[in-house]
Amino acid sequence: MPFFKIKAYDSKGDLKTLRRESNTEDELLRSLSLEGYVPVSFVVEKSRRSSSSAAAKPLKLTDQHLFCTMLSAFLQGGLSMTEVLGLLQSQTRDKRLQPLFGELKDLVESGRSLAQSMRTQGVFRESLVGMIESGERSSSLPNILDKAAELLQSEISLRQKLRSALTYPIFMLIVGVGVVAFLLAYVVPQLTGIVVSSGKELPLITRALLSVSYAVRVGALPAILIGLLVYIQLRRRGKKISIPLFGGIRNMLTMSLIFSQLSTLIRSGIPLVQALELSEPLDTQKGRIKFLAEEVRKGYRFSQSLERQGTFSEDAIAIVRIGEVGGNLPDCLERVAVNLWTFAQLSMQKWSSLAEPIIIIVMGVIVGFVIMAVLVPIFSLSELSGL
């Protein structure tokens, strides 16, 4: 859709320079006439959406959180939207964000709403755009921005806690695997070489160890290269590598964010079906939220839709049902979100505390197996030599 640069007189007789997006010139003229402008001239401009923005990756959650926080603070200070965006452009030190904020300011000045401008750029999360759109329609944009910033901060905290919970156990696992691989590839062949050269029949445990040692020496490097290639391909396709053990925890945290956002959107006057559609991008299990929206659209209550979907807990369904009967659905949705978050936190703490001793025990068993497999034939040689 092309942009037009227009010079037109307004109802007071002042000459204005406008920018509008329109499919055709006739549609543009009709729109200007309805707004009370008398166009003098107009020329087609290049699309305000730059190629860099069109191909840009989504903004980091931290950048979107900072955007919501600063935008809310400036708007509550009484500044206009264009003034706020101009301040954001001038104050940010991120070279990637400066042109983005400048483009956003131009789009707003051309007559678009903030939500429409953000959607045009395509770098903001769709659920965030939906919340801002609801805030603009309900004239409560600063409050909505505060809630959006809170939700984003919750998700950022979630990711940081998951990383911190996994970092130490994964580090221990990597070190342990490295030590065992070193023992099998270099130490074991040296120690067992004496026994092999003696011609004595090796015990079963030692023969098994030598087979594993040979497999490690031959296959370790190809296995590492194949793993790296698979990882790179998955990252290029946008797929995430998840640990099955934490799948349930991640699901609870995701649903906590979704229920919290649903509560906020419904409080802002957004219908439940639309709130579900706006929350769908947050869900890692594709199709689940879409199913709920379709069920509600067919006439089922939200609690019935949750029950028919089949993956939600009985206590969550019961709380939602109470909210529907009592007419306080947003409060009950927020309660479900808090409960899910609390359960997920407790489960994450339990598994992270258990991971360390489990890894130590497994590594101890492996090292003990290596030591036994090496020492048994050496002791046999010592007995034969009369030592």
JOVENZI-V491931 format. One record per residue. N is the residue number from 1. RES is the residue in one small letter. BURIAL is # if it has 16 or more other ideal C-beta (glycine too) atoms within 10 Angstrom, else .. D_FIRST is the distance of its C-alpha to the first C-alpha in whole Angstrom. Layout:
[[N | RES | BURIAL | D_FIRST] [N | RES | BURIAL | D_FIRST]]
This chain:
[[1 | m | . | 0] [2 | p | . | 4] [3 | f | # | 7] [4 | f | # | 10] [5 | k | . | 13] [6 | i | # | 16] [7 | k | . | 19] [8 | a | # | 21] [9 | y | . | 24] [10 | d | . | 25] [11 | s | . | 27] [12 | k | . | 30] [13 | g | . | 29] [14 | d | . | 28] [15 | l | . | 25] [16 | k | . | 22] [17 | t | . | 19] [18 | l | # | 16] [19 | r | # | 13] [20 | r | # | 10] [21 | e | # | 7] [22 | s | # | 6] [23 | n | . | 6] [24 | t | . | 9] [25 | e | . | 11] [26 | d | . | 14] [27 | e | . | 12] [28 | l | # | 12] [29 | l | # | 15] [30 | r | . | 16] [31 | s | . | 15] [32 | l | # | 17] [33 | s | . | 20] [34 | l | . | 20] [35 | e | . | 20] [36 | g | . | 23] [37 | y | # | 21] [38 | v | . | 22] [39 | p | # | 20] [40 | v | . | 22] [41 | s | . | 19] [42 | f | # | 15] [43 | v | . | 14] [44 | v | . | 11] [45 | e | . | 11] [46 | k | . | 10] [47 | s | . | 8] [48 | r | # | 10] [49 | r | # | 10] [50 | s | . | 13] [51 | s | . | 14] [52 | s | . | 17] [53 | s | # | 16] [54 | a | . | 14] [55 | a | . | 17] [56 | a | . | 19] [57 | k | . | 22] [58 | p | . | 22] [59 | l | # | 24] [60 | k | . | 28] [61 | l | . | 29] [62 | t | . | 31] [63 | d | # | 28] [64 | q | # | 27] [65 | h | # | 30] [66 | l | # | 30] [67 | f | # | 27] [68 | c | # | 28] [69 | t | # | 32] [70 | m | # | 31] [71 | l | # | 28] [72 | s | # | 30] [73 | a | . | 33] [74 | f | # | 31] [75 | l | # | 30] [76 | q | . | 34] [77 | g | . | 35] [78 | g | . | 33] [79 | l | . | 30] [80 | s | . | 27] [81 | m | # | 24] [82 | t | . | 23] [83 | e | . | 26] [84 | v | # | 27] [85 | l | # | 24] [86 | g | # | 25] [87 | l | # | 28] [88 | l | # | 27] [89 | q | # | 25] [90 | s | . | 29] [91 | q | . | 31] [92 | t | # | 30] [93 | r | . | 31] [94 | d | . | 29] [95 | k | . | 27] [96 | r | . | 25] [97 | l | # | 24] [98 | q | . | 24] [99 | p | . | 21] [100 | l | # | 19] [101 | f | # | 21] [102 | g | # | 20] [103 | e | # | 16] [104 | l | # | 17] [105 | k | # | 18] [106 | d | # | 16] [107 | l | # | 13] [108 | v | # | 16] [109 | e | # | 17] [110 | s | # | 14] [111 | g | . | 15] [112 | r | # | 14] [113 | s | . | 17] [114 | l | # | 18] [115 | a | # | 17] [116 | q | # | 14] [117 | s | # | 14] [118 | m | # | 16] [119 | r | # | 14] [120 | t | # | 11] [121 | q | # | 14] [122 | g | . | 15] [123 | v | # | 19] [124 | f | # | 20] [125 | r | # | 22] [126 | e | # | 21] [127 | s | # | 24] [128 | l | # | 24] [129 | v | # | 20] [130 | g | # | 22] [131 | m | # | 25] [132 | i | # | 23] [133 | e | # | 21] [134 | s | # | 25] [135 | g | # | 26] [136 | e | # | 24] [137 | r | . | 24] [138 | s | . | 28] [139 | s | . | 28] [140 | s | # | 30] [141 | l | # | 28] [142 | p | # | 30] [143 | n | # | 33] [144 | i | # | 30] [145 | l | # | 29] [146 | d | # | 33] [147 | k | # | 33] [148 | a | # | 30] [149 | a | # | 32] [150 | e | . | 35] [151 | l | # | 33] [152 | l | # | 32] [153 | q | . | 35] [154 | s | # | 37] [155 | e | # | 35] [156 | i | . | 36] [157 | s | . | 39] [158 | l | # | 39] [159 | r | . | 38] [160 | q | . | 41] [161 | k | # | 44] [162 | l | # | 43] [163 | r | . | 43] [164 | s | . | 46] [165 | a | # | 48] [166 | l | # | 47] [167 | t | . | 48] [168 | y | . | 51] [169 | p | # | 52] [170 | i | . | 50] [171 | f | . | 51] [172 | m | # | 55] [173 | l | # | 54] [174 | i | . | 53] [175 | v | . | 56] [176 | g | # | 58] [177 | v | . | 57] [178 | g | . | 57] [179 | v | . | 61] [180 | v | # | 61] [181 | a | . | 60] [182 | f | . | 62] [183 | l | # | 65] [184 | l | # | 64] [185 | a | . | 63] [186 | y | . | 66] [187 | v | . | 68] [188 | v | # | 69] [189 | p | . | 70] [190 | q | . | 72] [191 | l | # | 74] [192 | t | # | 75] [193 | g | . | 76] [194 | i | . | 79] [195 | v | # | 80] [196 | v | . | 78] [197 | s | . | 81] [198 | s | . | 84] [199 | g | . | 83] [200 | k | . | 83] [201 | e | . | 81] [202 | l | # | 78] [203 | p | . | 78] [204 | l | . | 75] [205 | i | . | 73] [206 | t | # | 73] [207 | r | . | 72] [208 | a | . | 69] [209 | l | # | 68] [210 | l | # | 69] [211 | s | . | 66] [212 | v | # | 64] [213 | s | # | 64] [214 | y | . | 64] [215 | a | . | 61] [216 | v | # | 59] [217 | r | . | 60] [218 | v | . | 59] [219 | g | . | 56] [220 | a | . | 55] [221 | l | . | 53] [222 | p | . | 51] [223 | a | . | 50] [224 | i | . | 49] [225 | l | . | 46] [226 | i | . | 45] [227 | g | . | 45] [228 | l | . | 42] [229 | l | . | 41] [230 | v | . | 40] [231 | y | . | 39] [232 | i | . | 36] [233 | q | . | 35] [234 | l | . | 34] [235 | r | . | 33] [236 | r | . | 30] [237 | r | . | 29] [238 | g | . | 29] [239 | k | . | 32] [240 | k | . | 35] [241 | i | . | 38] [242 | s | . | 40] [243 | i | . | 44] [244 | p | . | 45] [245 | l | . | 48] [246 | f | # | 45] [247 | g | . | 43] [248 | g | . | 44] [249 | i | # | 44] [250 | r | # | 40] [251 | n | # | 40] [252 | m | # | 42] [253 | l | # | 40] [254 | t | # | 36] [255 | m | # | 37] [256 | s | # | 39] [257 | l | # | 35] [258 | i | # | 34] [259 | f | # | 36] [260 | s | # | 36] [261 | q | # | 32] [262 | l | # | 33] [263 | s | # | 35] [264 | t | # | 33] [265 | l | # | 30] [266 | i | # | 33] [267 | r | # | 34] [268 | s | # | 31] [269 | g | . | 31] [270 | i | # | 29] [271 | p | . | 30] [272 | l | # | 32] [273 | v | . | 29] [274 | q | . | 26] [275 | a | # | 28] [276 | l | # | 29] [277 | e | # | 26] [278 | l | # | 25] [279 | s | # | 28] [280 | e | # | 27] [281 | p | . | 26] [282 | l | # | 29] [283 | d | # | 31] [284 | t | . | 33] [285 | q | . | 34] [286 | k | . | 31] [287 | g | . | 31] [288 | r | # | 34] [289 | i | # | 32] [290 | k | . | 30] [291 | f | . | 33] [292 | l | # | 34] [293 | a | # | 31] [294 | e | . | 32] [295 | e | # | 35] [296 | v | # | 35] [297 | r | . | 32] [298 | k | . | 35] [299 | g | . | 37] [300 | y | . | 39] [301 | r | # | 40] [302 | f | # | 39] [303 | s | # | 42] [304 | q | # | 43] [305 | s | # | 39] [306 | l | # | 40] [307 | e | # | 44] [308 | r | . | 42] [309 | q | . | 40] [310 | g | . | 43] [311 | t | . | 42] [312 | f | # | 43] [313 | s | . | 46] [314 | e | . | 49] [315 | d | . | 49] [316 | a | # | 45] [317 | i | # | 45] [318 | a | . | 48] [319 | i | # | 47] [320 | v | # | 43] [321 | r | # | 46] [322 | i | . | 48] [323 | g | # | 44] [324 | e | . | 43] [325 | v | . | 47] [326 | g | . | 47] [327 | g | . | 44] [328 | n | . | 43] [329 | l | # | 41] [330 | p | # | 39] [331 | d | . | 42] [332 | c | # | 43] [333 | l | # | 40] [334 | e | # | 41] [335 | r | # | 44] [336 | v | # | 43] [337 | a | # | 41] [338 | v | . | 44] [339 | n | # | 46] [340 | l | # | 44] [341 | w | # | 43] [342 | t | . | 47] [343 | f | # | 48] [344 | a | # | 46] [345 | q | # | 47] [346 | l | . | 51] [347 | s | . | 50] [348 | m | # | 48] [349 | q | . | 51] [350 | k | . | 54] [351 | w | # | 52] [352 | s | # | 52] [353 | s | . | 56] [354 | l | . | 57] [355 | a | # | 55] [356 | e | . | 57] [357 | p | . | 60] [358 | i | . | 59] [359 | i | # | 58] [360 | i | . | 61] [361 | i | . | 63] [362 | v | . | 61] [363 | m | # | 62] [364 | g | . | 65] [365 | v | . | 66] [366 | i | # | 65] [367 | v | . | 67] [368 | g | . | 70] [369 | f | . | 69] [370 | v | # | 69] [371 | i | . | 72] [372 | m | . | 74] [373 | a | # | 73] [374 | v | # | 74] [375 | l | . | 77] [376 | v | # | 79] [377 | p | # | 80] [378 | i | . | 81] [379 | f | . | 83] [380 | s | # | 85] [381 | l | . | 85] [382 | s | . | 87] [383 | e | . | 89] [384 | l | . | 90] [385 | s | . | 91] [386 | g | . | 93] [387 | l | . | 92]]
